Each structure stands twice: as C-alpha cells, then as structure tokens.
Amino acid sequence: MIASPCRPARAPRNEAFSGAALLLFVVFLSSCEPAQPGRGAGAGTQRMAARLVALADSADPLVDEQLNIARLRHFTEQAPPPDPAAEILRQGVIAQEMLNAGLTVAAVDQLFRIRQLLSGAGAEPFPGFRRTLDELAGVALLRRGAELACPDVSSIVGRFGGGRSVFPCWGQPGASGNRPVLPTLPDSARIALERAIQWQEAGLAANPDDARAAWLLNVAAMNAGSWPDRVPEPFRLDPGRVGGEGALKPFKDVARDVGLDAVSISGGGIVEDFNGDQLLDVMVSARGLLDQMRYFEADGSGGFIERTVEAGLEGLVGGLNLVHADYDNDGDADVLVLRGGWLVQGYPNSLLRNDGGRFEDVTEASNVLSEHPTQTGAWADFDGDGWLDLFIGNESRDGRTHRSELYRNRGDGTFEEVADAVGLDIAGFVKGATWGDYDNDGHVDLYLSILSAPNRLFRNPGPAPNGSLQRFVDVTAAAGVSEPLASFPTWFWDYDNDGWLDVFVAGYSAQIGDIYNEYRGQAHGAELPRLYRNRGDGTFEDATAAARVDRIMYAMGSNFGDLDNDGWLDFYIGTGDPDYRQLMPNRMFRNTGAGFEEVTGAGGFGGLDKGHSVSFADVDNDGDSDVHIQLGGANEGDLSPNALYENPGTNHGWIALTLEGIEANRAGIGARITVTVSTASGARTIHRVAGTGGSFGSNPLRQHIGLGAALGIETVEIRWPGSGTTDVLRALTPDRAYRVREGSGTAEPIERPTVRLAGS
C-alpha cells in the first residue's frame, strides 16, 4: 500500500496534542518530502512529477484553505496579539484547523479552552463567534465518538436511514427493520456519543429552532444505537421518511474485503479494464497537492492488488477528478487527471497514455499542458473526424480569469486549442461539462454547469460543407436550461427512453439544517437540482417535480447506471462540501419508469462521508452493476476509505457491448444504442449513449444495458458518431457480452471471467 509520505494512511486521531508536542507534530508533517517517480517512470512522468512538487512547494496556506497542517503551523507560531479579542479569534482559528487536520482530541480541548476564555472576556470577537464555536464542538464530539467506536474506520462511513447504523462495523439491521443489531459499544465511544447527544440537546434547549443541532442530535443517536427513542419527539426524524420510500435489495460495501478501501481526502475514480484481461480495474486520486494517485488491478480471484509503481504512476500526485477515454484509438483506455479545482492558483492537468496497464504522462508531448484551476473535463468527437477531442472547464473566480479550453485532436497524438475559434470563449466558474447530441442532428452539443451564474447550452452546427469548423451557438435561453444558478455536476442522458437526450444538473447550495427540514416535510432554503426533459423540438421542460427528484442533492460526485437491470437509468449523488460540519447522506435514486424513488436507506448507500467520483460498473462480471465511490472531504483530516457496493442481483436480463469504431472513434464514445426487446406485453425499446456517464465519475467504456423482463432481444441498433454508420444486429442472446466492430453488422461473443468478490 502506497500512502503519501506527507499524509499518514489514517489521521492520528487518537492522540492528544498540546503545546510543544503539537508544534513538533505539525512541523514534521509540513516538512516531509514527497515521493519521487520510480526509475522505471517515463521522461514525461518524471517532468510532471517535478513540476507538481515545485508547485506544491510554492503553495500559500493562507490562500489554499485546505492546507490545514501548514495553516495550523502558521497560526500556532504567531505571537499572541495584545488585544484579548484578537487572541481569542486566533485561538478559534487554531481550533478549527486542528479539527480540519483530523486532530480531534486536541480540537475538542482547544474549543473548550476558548469557551472559558470567552466567559472571562464577556464579549465575542464578532457576532456569531460563540455559535460557530459551539457548532464545531458538537461536530467534534460526534466525530470523536466515531473514532472510538470504529478505530479501524477513519470517519463517519456507512449506512444512513432505513434503520441502519451509520457505522459499517456496527452490524446489520434487526428483524424489525427499525433497530440495528449492534455489538456492545466500547465505554469510551458510548460516553463520547452520549456527550455529543447532550451537547445538541443543550443547544436545542437554548434555541429550539436550530435545525442544524436537531439534525446532529438525530445522527448522534443513530450512531449510539439509541435512535429514534433517544431523540425527544419535537426533534425526532420520522423513520419512515429517512432514507427514502423505495424498495431495493441491500447492497454490501465490500471495499475492505477486496482491497479497495483506499483512505484519502476528496478525489477522482475510474473503474475500467485498463490491461485488457476482461476484468475491471480501479484508479483513484486525491486532491492533496502531494497525494499519490493509486492503481488497483483485479487479481482474477475476487480481489485487487495495488500496482501503482508497476503502472508507472509513482510521483503523479493530486487530482480532484479523473475521466478516461481512448484518445489515440489504440484500444487502451487513457486517463485525464484534473487538478486545481476550487483553488485560485493554476495547476497542470495530466494526460496519461495507457499501454496495456502501464501509463506515461504525455501532457507536454500532446500539447495539452496549461495551468488553470479545474476539476471538470469531457471527451467527444465534436468535429466528426473519428478522433476524440477534449473540453476542459476552468474556474474563473475572485477576479482571476481562467478561460475554458477545447483541444481538437489532430490524430497524430497531439492536440490544438480551438475554443475561441469555435465560439467557446468561456470565462466562468465552470463546475460541470457534458457532451450530448440533444437535437439528434449527428453533432455533439455541449452543456456547462457554472457556479453562481446561468448554465449554458451550446449547439454544435457541425463542420461547414468545405470541412472548416463552424462556431457553436449559445441556445440556452431558447432551450430553457439555465438553472440552477448554484450548480455542480451535470450530464446528458435519456432517462425516459424516448430517444431524445435529457439534462440533469445538480444544485450546490445547502446546509445540514435544510436536510433536516426536508425530511420533516418543512420548507428549506437549499438549491434543488433540475431535470430537464427534452421535448424534441429544441426546447426542454422542467420535469424536476413531476419526476420526483425535487430533493436536496448537495452534489459533488455523481453518476448514473441501471441498478436493477430494468432498463431505466438510476443515479447516485455524493454530497457535502469542505466544511467539517456538513454531514449529510449520499443519496441513491431508482428510476421506476414513471419517475424516481429514493432507495438510499433500502440499498444501504447513505454514508455521511463526503462523496466524490462515482462509477457504476459490473466489477465481478456477474451481470449487474456494482457501485464504486471515492470518498473523503477537502480538508486534510477529513479522510475516508472508498466504498464498493456489491449488487445482490436481480431477475432481469442484460447485455454488455464493447464497441470498436473504425471510422468513428475507437471506443465509440457518443454512439447511440437502441435495443428492442420482446416482452409479455409487446416490444419495448431501450435507448443508451456510449460514454462514461456523469461529469464527476467515470463508468467503464463497455456499455452495460439492463433489459428488464425481456423474453428476447429483437434488434440492437448502433449509430456510430462522426461516420454516420449504422449497424443493426439480430439474434443476440440476453445475459451475454459482445464486441461490435463498426460496419460489420455482427456481434462477437466475449467470454468474461466471473469472479466472486472477496467477503461476499
């Protein structure tokens, strides 16, 4: 196992620090050296590794608010100011940085020390200081209970709602469905959690309208195994509402059993067959400036072996998001690492060329080297020449302009930047980007989620008759897809199976008190997502309420897939923000064909860890989609192990297609797939678009399609992007994997080894 030399595999949470000992500890952590690339790493990888180290060395902890150890060292070493109010404020900042750095015991001690100072001072440094202090203390007490209850789990992980314990190491739900069966808590954990409960009760006694305190009271009682009875009725959440109304077989988190419980802060994730052995591998990253990327290869026996060094990745650090595609049409899945999201300083992305499971950084060689803050990028063949192009959405903020980029693939391993030339001169706080042919004219269009500004839809007119590029047209107003103004991940998909691509864009403005109020059926101030249904005439209707997705989805990572193989696309939302207090469940929604129902509790998906990159993937090749999620917050101490939720299986059929483009791009990204099946009630049509899913997560390039209660497959039609070729395949058998070569009109069966995941 490789961990950053500057970050322990798990935060040192069980030690109390004070005075000189604390200062020595933070000096050690802030002065350690990063790993260097191995001797086998290519020249491009070595140059990028050196560049990343130099940028990390130049980072200013007073600008990057998530450099918590360095910030703690800075504020600890400051001389106390003469003004008592200023000194209390400095001590408060130190307490918050301790909590953000994962030094929970020290943070609790510091917070209570400051409360004593406040009692003597008689005045707050600023209005609301005491309330913030008390909120931080309440969360610190809750997290301390988590550490003591599950010492081998680094934070609050697991199942929320539906009567399940929040902690995965605490057993399964009882027969009643409302009370978990829990082993005896260690006395230290029981005392810490009871103290957390009492803390929130005291806050509510002083302010009964404090929805944040009421939420944390319920969460603390769940963790202690005393929910709902331990929560006074006026503040108690209804067990029938928590976790959603939908039914689903429970999924089991097997990440630890199979070797995928990599511990980190927020980052990206990809599930893909990187080495061509028909088994899916996993790559993850973390946003820390010196956090090593990690690569896990399937071992063929239901587990994973870390091959980071062997894959040539050692020394490649950082990355809030990962997306993949076969940009050079050689049959291997290549990787784009996106860096600098939420920061004002520019960082380089990395383009990693894959050669059978070994990677080389070709960012410079391919001419895509630039330095901007970003965490979103999307691949598509926008000019129809058979080579995948790349849009990168950069983040302009705080008076600094970072224009987005469109790299046109020249077909020789290099790219040219053409954003201005095609009318995509975009300067905004871009948080999500997705390509899709919304008007079915054969040319992929571009939708952007822009934080704190209207989102934008650009129609692609395609090349001119003489082959020259034409300018994209902003059709946002006419299409009616500009909201929400606070948004983050987004994607094109055909959620209603009518052959026209719809748009989902998640909201990004919420507090935990809003979640509490939603569960109680009360008004709240959160920004809701938007589900835009394509009318087929160039306009969209807001179907958010009609489809029952008018729920709070404070989304960061997210993606979509078919959980139960019923032919309708479901989706999973990873929630949260850097604030340590923002503990809200990740949420899963199942598509019934007549709208969506929440299955967070039923499926066991509601971890309170900050959720990032999501992948729907049949990891064990048994014919159903499992779910991988990269977990962890932005702060250095907000560490979490990643999760892999194993699908318990369904009775529905499926088909898996590996596309091989000839005139189209090799992976067939953007291909329109129409599957017609026979059922007891007649023919049914299922529509899919080949790709890796949403804008913060990366599904495999092979396309897994649920068939529902199909009696058989009548036809599979594939319309290839760019070339316009159409293949119509007949006599395919359900529950099989196939390779389809463009223009062949046939499908070749693929034998994929089925494995039993370790621990299942």
PyMOL commands that set and color helices and strands:
alter all, ss='L'
color gray80, all
select helices_A, chain A and resi 19-31+43-58+68-77+84-100+104-121+129-149+168-170+187-206+211-224+233-235+255-258+420-422+476-479+512-519+600-603
alter helices_A, ss='H'
color red, helices_A
select strands_A, chain A and resi 252-253+263-264+269-272+281-284+294-298+304-306+321-325+334-338+347-348+350-354+359-361+371-372+374-380+389-394+405-409+415-417+430-436+445-450+456-459+473-474+487-493+502-507+530-534+540-542+555-561+570-575+587-591+596-598+611-617+626-631+640-641+643-646+653-660+672-679+682-689+703-708+712-719+726-730+736-741+747-750
alter strands_A, ss='S'
color yellow, strands_A
deselect
rebuild
show_as cartoon
